[in-house]
Amino acid sequence: MDKKQLKEYQKQLRERFFSVRFDNKKQNLVLLVDRETGVEYLGVTAGLGDPSGITPLLNTDGTPKINTEWQNHQLYIRKQRLLFID
């Protein structure tokens, strides 16, 4: 993948996923919502050189958690942040 293709791919990912960042002392947490499916993911980055990962959030029955605001068409984005509208 050349640089131009990489930039296009990154743009597609930014358009597909909404994110909310949560910072604490040891790691950064990111809630991602797939705009096409509504599936929620948790991303974790611990810092430079430390392990990082992403996992889907699951319901108690093991199925992927679907964002309820997405289901109700109430999920809006402003400056790469999730906004939940009542």
FENFEN-V836176 format. One record per residue. N is the residue number from 1. PHI is phi in radians with two decimals (999 if undefined). OMEGA is omega in radians with two decimals (NA if undefined). D_CENTER is the distance of its C-alpha to the mean C-alpha in Angstrom with 2 decimals. Layout:
[[N | PHI | OMEGA | D_CENTER] [N | PHI | OMEGA | D_CENTER]]
This chain:
[[1 | 999 | 3.12 | 23.46] [2 | -1.46 | -3.06 | 25.00] [3 | -1.09 | -3.14 | 23.52] [4 | -1.14 | 3.11 | 23.52] [5 | -1.12 | 3.11 | 21.69] [6 | -1.10 | 3.12 | 19.07] [7 | -1.08 | 3.13 | 18.55] [8 | -1.14 | 3.12 | 18.33] [9 | -1.11 | 3.11 | 15.77] [10 | -1.09 | 3.11 | 13.54] [11 | -1.10 | 3.12 | 14.18] [12 | -1.08 | 3.11 | 13.28] [13 | -1.15 | 3.12 | 9.80] [14 | -1.10 | 3.13 | 9.37] [15 | -1.31 | -3.08 | 10.94] [16 | -1.42 | -3.03 | 9.07] [17 | -1.92 | 2.98 | 5.37] [18 | -1.62 | -3.13 | 5.27] [19 | -2.44 | 3.00 | 4.35] [20 | -2.27 | -3.10 | 7.00] [21 | -1.75 | 3.06 | 8.86] [22 | -2.20 | -3.13 | 11.58] [23 | -1.90 | 2.96 | 14.46] [24 | -2.32 | -2.98 | 17.34] [25 | -1.18 | -3.02 | 20.41] [26 | -1.85 | -3.07 | 19.53] [27 | -2.67 | 3.06 | 15.85] [28 | -1.84 | 3.11 | 12.66] [29 | -1.95 | 3.13 | 9.84] [30 | -2.28 | 2.98 | 6.22] [31 | -1.60 | 3.12 | 4.65] [32 | -1.96 | 3.03 | 1.32] [33 | -2.14 | 3.10 | 4.42] [34 | -1.28 | -3.08 | 6.51] [35 | -1.14 | -3.12 | 9.13] [36 | -1.47 | -3.06 | 11.86] [37 | -2.01 | -3.08 | 11.77] [38 | 1.44 | -3.13 | 10.01] [39 | -1.17 | 3.11 | 8.90] [40 | -1.68 | 3.10 | 6.64] [41 | -2.25 | 3.02 | 5.61] [42 | -1.99 | 3.07 | 6.77] [43 | -1.88 | -3.12 | 7.16] [44 | -2.27 | 2.99 | 10.67] [45 | -2.22 | -3.05 | 12.88] [46 | -1.68 | -3.12 | 16.45] [47 | 2.37 | -3.11 | 18.14] [48 | -1.08 | 3.10 | 20.19] [49 | 1.42 | -3.14 | 21.48] [50 | -1.57 | -3.13 | 19.90] [51 | -1.08 | 3.08 | 17.88] [52 | -2.30 | 3.12 | 14.13] [53 | -2.93 | 3.10 | 12.00] [54 | -2.47 | -3.14 | 9.08] [55 | -2.56 | 3.04 | 10.01] [56 | -1.25 | 3.01 | 9.54] [57 | -1.44 | -3.05 | 10.70] [58 | -2.07 | 2.99 | 14.20] [59 | -1.34 | -3.12 | 16.85] [60 | -1.08 | 3.12 | 20.26] [61 | -1.54 | 3.08 | 21.59] [62 | 1.59 | 3.10 | 19.06] [63 | -1.43 | 3.13 | 17.35] [64 | -1.08 | 3.10 | 13.57] [65 | -1.34 | 3.11 | 12.47] [66 | -1.76 | -3.13 | 12.13] [67 | -1.12 | -3.06 | 10.99] [68 | -1.18 | 3.10 | 14.52] [69 | -1.15 | 3.09 | 14.10] [70 | -1.12 | 3.14 | 12.78] [71 | -1.05 | -3.09 | 15.82] [72 | -1.59 | -3.14 | 18.11] [73 | 0.99 | 3.14 | 17.12] [74 | -1.99 | -3.11 | 16.52] [75 | -1.67 | -3.14 | 13.02] [76 | -2.17 | 3.14 | 13.68] [77 | -2.14 | 3.04 | 12.21] [78 | -2.53 | 3.11 | 14.29] [79 | 0.96 | 3.06 | 13.87] [80 | 1.09 | 3.10 | 10.10] [81 | -2.14 | 3.06 | 9.86] [82 | -1.38 | 3.02 | 9.57] [83 | -2.18 | 3.11 | 13.18] [84 | -1.80 | -3.05 | 14.66] [85 | -1.78 | 3.10 | 18.10] [86 | -1.41 | NA | 20.94]]
